[in-house]
Amino acid sequence: MWRIWMLMDPRKVIIIGGALVATIVATNHFVQLSTKYSCWLDGTGSGTCLAPAPAAARNVQHNAPLPGG
């Protein structure tokens, strides 16, 4: 294992790895903040910044109870 560090500088590997992780984390945060459930553009988190759902999607009952039986 020690021979791999003879090919690569450990400082560069750590810096590049940290930059990669920071980029992935920032992208993940922006994707999650842009969902309608955590809309941060209008400051209320109400989801009003996105276009309304089509009529077919508005009729879907989310978290519906399981059928009896």
Distance bins in CASP14 RR format, pairs under 12 A and 6 or more apart:
PFRMAT RR
TARGET T0000
AUTHOR 0000-0000-0000
RMODE 2
METHOD distances of the structure
MODEL  1
1 7 0 0 0 0 0 1 0 0 0 0 0
2 8 0 0 0 0 0 1 0 0 0 0 0
2 10 0 0 0 0 0 1 0 0 0 0 0
4 10 0 0 0 0 1 0 0 0 0 0 0
4 13 0 0 0 0 1 0 0 0 0 0 0
5 11 0 0 0 0 0 1 0 0 0 0 0
5 12 0 0 0 0 0 1 0 0 0 0 0
5 13 0 0 0 0 1 0 0 0 0 0 0
5 14 0 0 0 0 0 1 0 0 0 0 0
7 13 0 0 0 0 0 1 0 0 0 0 0
8 14 0 0 0 0 0 1 0 0 0 0 0
8 15 0 0 0 0 0 1 0 0 0 0 0
8 16 0 0 0 0 1 0 0 0 0 0 0
8 17 0 0 0 0 0 1 0 0 0 0 0
9 15 0 0 0 0 1 0 0 0 0 0 0
9 16 0 0 0 0 1 0 0 0 0 0 0
10 16 0 0 0 0 0 1 0 0 0 0 0
10 17 0 0 0 0 0 1 0 0 0 0 0
11 17 0 0 0 0 0 1 0 0 0 0 0
11 18 0 0 0 0 0 1 0 0 0 0 0
12 18 0 0 0 0 0 1 0 0 0 0 0
12 19 0 0 0 0 0 1 0 0 0 0 0
13 19 0 0 0 0 0 1 0 0 0 0 0
13 20 0 0 0 0 0 1 0 0 0 0 0
14 20 0 0 0 0 0 1 0 0 0 0 0
14 21 0 0 0 0 0 1 0 0 0 0 0
15 21 0 0 0 0 0 1 0 0 0 0 0
15 22 0 0 0 0 0 1 0 0 0 0 0
16 22 0 0 0 0 0 1 0 0 0 0 0
16 23 0 0 0 0 0 1 0 0 0 0 0
17 23 0 0 0 0 1 0 0 0 0 0 0
17 24 0 0 0 0 1 0 0 0 0 0 0
17 25 0 0 0 0 0 1 0 0 0 0 0
18 24 0 0 0 0 1 0 0 0 0 0 0
18 25 0 0 0 0 1 0 0 0 0 0 0
18 26 0 0 0 0 0 1 0 0 0 0 0
19 25 0 0 0 0 0 1 0 0 0 0 0
19 26 0 0 0 0 0 1 0 0 0 0 0
20 26 0 0 0 0 0 1 0 0 0 0 0
20 27 0 0 0 0 0 1 0 0 0 0 0
21 27 0 0 0 0 0 1 0 0 0 0 0
21 28 0 0 0 0 0 1 0 0 0 0 0
22 28 0 0 0 0 0 1 0 0 0 0 0
22 29 0 0 0 0 0 1 0 0 0 0 0
23 29 0 0 0 0 0 1 0 0 0 0 0
23 30 0 0 0 0 0 1 0 0 0 0 0
24 30 0 0 0 0 0 1 0 0 0 0 0
24 31 0 0 0 0 0 1 0 0 0 0 0
25 31 0 0 0 0 0 1 0 0 0 0 0
25 32 0 0 0 0 0 1 0 0 0 0 0
26 32 0 0 0 0 0 1 0 0 0 0 0
26 33 0 0 0 0 0 1 0 0 0 0 0
27 33 0 0 0 0 0 1 0 0 0 0 0
27 34 0 0 0 0 0 1 0 0 0 0 0
28 34 0 0 0 0 0 1 0 0 0 0 0
28 35 0 0 0 0 0 1 0 0 0 0 0
29 35 0 0 0 0 0 1 0 0 0 0 0
29 38 0 0 0 0 0 1 0 0 0 0 0
29 40 0 0 0 0 0 1 0 0 0 0 0
30 38 0 0 0 0 0 1 0 0 0 0 0
30 40 0 0 0 0 1 0 0 0 0 0 0
30 41 0 0 0 0 0 1 0 0 0 0 0
31 38 0 0 0 0 0 1 0 0 0 0 0
32 38 1 0 0 1 0 0 0 0 0 0 0
32 39 0 0 0 0 0 1 0 0 0 0 0
32 40 0 0 0 0 0 1 0 0 0 0 0
33 39 1 0 0 1 0 0 0 0 0 0 0
33 40 1 0 1 0 0 0 0 0 0 0 0
33 41 0 0 0 0 1 0 0 0 0 0 0
33 43 0 0 0 0 0 1 0 0 0 0 0
33 45 0 0 0 0 1 0 0 0 0 0 0
33 47 0 0 0 0 0 1 0 0 0 0 0
33 49 0 0 0 0 0 1 0 0 0 0 0
34 40 0 0 0 0 1 0 0 0 0 0 0
34 41 0 0 0 0 1 0 0 0 0 0 0
34 45 0 0 0 0 0 1 0 0 0 0 0
34 47 0 0 0 0 0 1 0 0 0 0 0
34 49 0 0 0 0 1 0 0 0 0 0 0
34 50 0 0 0 0 1 0 0 0 0 0 0
35 41 0 0 0 0 0 1 0 0 0 0 0
35 45 0 0 0 0 0 1 0 0 0 0 0
35 47 0 0 0 0 1 0 0 0 0 0 0
35 49 0 0 0 0 0 1 0 0 0 0 0
35 50 0 0 0 0 1 0 0 0 0 0 0
36 42 0 0 0 0 0 1 0 0 0 0 0
36 45 0 0 0 0 1 0 0 0 0 0 0
36 46 0 0 0 0 1 0 0 0 0 0 0
36 47 1 0 1 0 0 0 0 0 0 0 0
36 48 0 0 0 0 1 0 0 0 0 0 0
36 49 0 0 0 0 1 0 0 0 0 0 0
36 50 1 0 1 0 0 0 0 0 0 0 0
36 51 0 0 0 0 1 0 0 0 0 0 0
36 52 0 0 0 0 1 0 0 0 0 0 0
36 53 0 0 0 0 1 0 0 0 0 0 0
36 57 0 0 0 0 0 1 0 0 0 0 0
37 45 1 0 0 1 0 0 0 0 0 0 0
37 46 0 0 0 0 1 0 0 0 0 0 0
37 47 1 0 0 1 0 0 0 0 0 0 0
37 48 0 0 0 0 0 1 0 0 0 0 0
37 49 0 0 0 0 0 1 0 0 0 0 0
37 50 0 0 0 0 0 1 0 0 0 0 0
37 62 0 0 0 0 0 1 0 0 0 0 0
38 44 0 0 0 0 0 1 0 0 0 0 0
38 45 1 0 0 1 0 0 0 0 0 0 0
38 46 0 0 0 0 0 1 0 0 0 0 0
38 47 0 0 0 0 1 0 0 0 0 0 0
38 49 0 0 0 0 0 1 0 0 0 0 0
38 50 0 0 0 0 0 1 0 0 0 0 0
39 45 1 0 1 0 0 0 0 0 0 0 0
39 46 1 0 0 1 0 0 0 0 0 0 0
39 47 1 1 0 0 0 0 0 0 0 0 0
39 48 1 0 0 1 0 0 0 0 0 0 0
39 49 1 0 1 0 0 0 0 0 0 0 0
39 50 1 0 0 1 0 0 0 0 0 0 0
39 51 0 0 0 0 0 1 0 0 0 0 0
40 46 0 0 0 0 0 1 0 0 0 0 0
40 47 0 0 0 0 1 0 0 0 0 0 0
40 48 0 0 0 0 0 1 0 0 0 0 0
40 49 0 0 0 0 1 0 0 0 0 0 0
40 50 0 0 0 0 0 1 0 0 0 0 0
41 47 0 0 0 0 1 0 0 0 0 0 0
41 48 0 0 0 0 1 0 0 0 0 0 0
41 49 1 0 1 0 0 0 0 0 0 0 0
41 50 0 0 0 0 1 0 0 0 0 0 0
42 48 1 0 1 0 0 0 0 0 0 0 0
42 49 1 0 1 0 0 0 0 0 0 0 0
42 50 0 0 0 0 1 0 0 0 0 0 0
43 49 0 0 0 0 1 0 0 0 0 0 0
47 53 0 0 0 0 0 1 0 0 0 0 0
51 57 0 0 0 0 0 1 0 0 0 0 0
52 58 1 0 0 1 0 0 0 0 0 0 0
53 59 0 0 0 0 1 0 0 0 0 0 0
53 60 0 0 0 0 1 0 0 0 0 0 0
53 62 0 0 0 0 0 1 0 0 0 0 0
54 60 0 0 0 0 0 1 0 0 0 0 0
END
